[in-house]
Amino acid sequence: MQNSGVTLEIESMYFGSSKDNNLVMATISYFGVIEEILKVDFVKFRVPVFKCKWVYSNTGVNVDDLGFTLVDLEKKSYKKDPFIMAYQAKQVFFYVKDPSNQRWSVVIQGRNEHDVENHEDLRVQ
C-alpha cells in the first residue's frame, strides 16, 4: 500500500445544535487507498480521477494520545461514491500497522510541494 494512500480534506459548515443559529466551519478528513486511476476524456482535455477504497470516518478513524492519526482499513464505506478528482487528493505515503493494536494503522503523510519549497535543505542541488 505504499504510495497508494490518499486523504481528502473537506470543509463544511454546520449548525452546532438545533438551537444554535451560528454556522461553524469544520474540516473533515477522509482516508483511503487508490484502487484505480482513470482519465476522463473531454476531447479537448483530460481529467485524472482516482477511484478509492475509503475508510468509514465515524468509526474507522481515530487520533491517539500522542496526536497520531490511526485508521482501520477494514472499515470501508462510501462505496457508492468512490471517485475524487486527482487534484483534490493529498498523498498518504503509507499506512503503518500499529504494533500495540494490529487492527489500526498509523497514517504517514507524504510531503507536499509547500513543505519542499519552504525547506532549502530538502532541495536537490
C-alpha positions as CSV (number, residue, x, y, z in Angstrom):
1,M,0.0,0.0,0.0
2,Q,3.0,2.3,-0.1
3,N,2.3,5.4,-2.2
4,S,-1.3,4.5,-2.9
5,G,-2.9,6.1,0.1
6,V,-4.7,9.3,-0.1
7,T,-6.5,11.8,2.2
8,L,-9.2,14.2,1.2
9,E,-9.9,17.3,3.3
10,I,-13.4,18.7,3.0
11,E,-14.5,22.0,4.6
12,S,-18.2,22.0,5.6
13,M,-20.4,24.4,7.5
14,Y,-22.9,23.1,10.0
15,F,-25.0,24.3,13.0
16,G,-23.7,23.2,16.4
17,S,-27.2,22.3,17.6
18,S,-30.8,22.8,16.6
19,K,-31.0,25.8,18.9
20,D,-27.8,27.4,17.5
21,N,-28.2,29.9,14.7
22,N,-24.4,30.4,14.2
23,L,-22.8,28.3,11.5
24,V,-19.5,26.6,12.3
25,M,-16.8,25.8,9.8
26,A,-15.2,22.3,10.2
27,T,-12.6,20.4,8.2
28,I,-13.2,16.7,7.8
29,S,-10.5,14.3,6.7
30,Y,-11.3,11.2,4.7
31,F,-8.7,8.5,4.3
32,G,-8.4,5.8,1.6
33,V,-6.4,3.7,-0.8
34,I,-6.3,4.3,-4.6
35,E,-7.8,1.3,-6.4
36,E,-7.8,2.7,-9.9
37,I,-6.6,5.8,-11.8
38,L,-8.8,6.9,-14.6
39,K,-8.7,9.7,-17.2
40,V,-12.0,11.2,-18.1
41,D,-11.7,12.4,-21.7
42,F,-13.5,15.6,-22.6
43,V,-12.0,15.7,-26.1
44,K,-10.1,19.0,-25.7
45,F,-8.7,18.0,-22.3
46,R,-8.4,15.0,-19.9
47,V,-9.0,15.0,-16.2
48,P,-7.4,12.3,-13.9
49,V,-9.7,10.7,-11.4
50,F,-9.0,8.4,-8.6
51,K,-11.3,5.5,-7.6
52,C,-10.6,4.9,-3.9
53,K,-11.5,2.5,-1.2
54,W,-12.5,4.8,1.6
55,V,-12.3,4.2,5.4
56,Y,-15.5,4.9,7.3
57,S,-14.7,8.1,9.1
58,N,-17.1,7.8,12.0
59,T,-15.6,4.6,13.5
60,G,-12.6,3.9,11.3
61,V,-10.5,7.0,12.1
62,N,-9.0,7.8,15.5
63,V,-6.4,10.2,16.9
64,D,-4.3,8.7,19.7
65,D,-3.0,10.5,22.8
66,L,0.2,11.4,21.0
67,G,-1.6,13.1,18.1
68,F,-1.1,10.3,15.5
69,T,-4.0,9.6,13.2
70,L,-5.0,6.0,13.1
71,V,-7.2,4.3,10.6
72,D,-8.9,0.9,10.4
73,L,-8.5,-0.1,6.8
74,E,-11.1,-2.8,7.2
75,K,-13.9,-0.4,8.0
76,K,-14.8,0.5,4.4
77,S,-17.5,2.9,3.4
78,Y,-18.7,5.4,0.8
79,K,-18.8,2.5,-1.8
80,K,-21.4,4.4,-3.9
81,D,-19.1,7.5,-4.1
82,P,-15.5,6.2,-4.5
83,F,-14.3,8.9,-7.0
84,I,-12.3,12.1,-6.5
85,M,-10.5,14.4,-8.8
86,A,-6.8,13.8,-8.6
87,Y,-6.1,17.4,-7.6
88,Q,-8.3,17.0,-4.5
89,A,-6.1,14.2,-3.1
90,K,-3.2,14.6,-0.7
91,Q,-0.7,11.8,-0.5
92,V,-0.5,9.4,2.3
93,F,2.9,7.9,1.9
94,F,1.8,4.7,3.6
95,Y,-0.1,3.2,6.5
96,V,2.0,1.6,9.2
97,K,0.5,-1.2,11.4
98,D,0.2,0.0,15.0
99,P,2.3,-2.5,17.0
100,S,0.1,-2.1,20.1
101,N,-3.1,-2.9,18.1
102,Q,-2.8,-4.6,14.7
103,R,-6.4,-3.5,13.7
104,W,-5.2,0.1,13.4
105,S,-2.7,1.6,11.0
106,V,-0.8,4.9,11.6
107,V,-1.1,7.5,8.8
108,I,2.3,8.6,7.5
109,Q,1.7,11.7,5.3
110,G,3.8,12.5,2.2
111,R,5.5,15.8,1.8
112,N,3.6,18.3,-0.3
113,E,5.1,21.0,-2.6
114,H,4.6,23.7,0.1
115,D,6.8,21.7,2.5
116,V,9.6,21.2,0.0
117,E,9.6,24.9,-1.1
118,N,10.0,26.1,2.4
119,H,12.9,23.8,3.4
120,E,16.1,24.6,1.5
121,D,17.8,21.6,2.9
122,L,15.4,19.3,1.1
123,R,16.1,20.8,-2.4
124,V,18.2,18.9,-4.8
125,Q,21.4,20.8,-5.6
